[in-house]
Amino acid sequence: MPNNVDLSKVIDKIHALETAPNGWVNPLTIEYVVMPISEMVNWRVKGTQHTFTIPLMRLHYLSEGNYAKHFEEVLYSFRQQYKDWETEGFKYEWTREYRDQFKNYIT
């Protein structure tokens, strides 16, 4: 199911970067925030509500400081899952929620 985090509570701290993952409409803008107390990073494709979450320390470790690289890798895997759901006809309500959010971004 899509994980929707209300980023408006930290709206003044939203960062954005552009990236160009394969199989996505490019350029793609990623919005992300570091939640102050939990030190979790919440990020999403601009224009969608689904929020990916990763601990800040894990993001640093996996990305070696290159957040765009990490976001592209996650979006590549996510696109593969999305395409599987598409092949299956988005048969579950939760997959249809993803379809509705990402249909204009995944090629």
VENRA-V280179 format. One line per field, one symbol per residue. phi: phi as a letter, one per 20 degrees, with the letter a starting at -180 (. if undefined). A space follows every 10 residues. Layout:
BEGIN
phi: ???
END
This chain:
BEGIN
phi: .feddffffc gfdfdcbdbc ffncfdfded dbcdffeele ddbbfgoddf decbfgffff ffelnegggf gfffffffff fgfffffenl fdgfffffgf edfedde
END
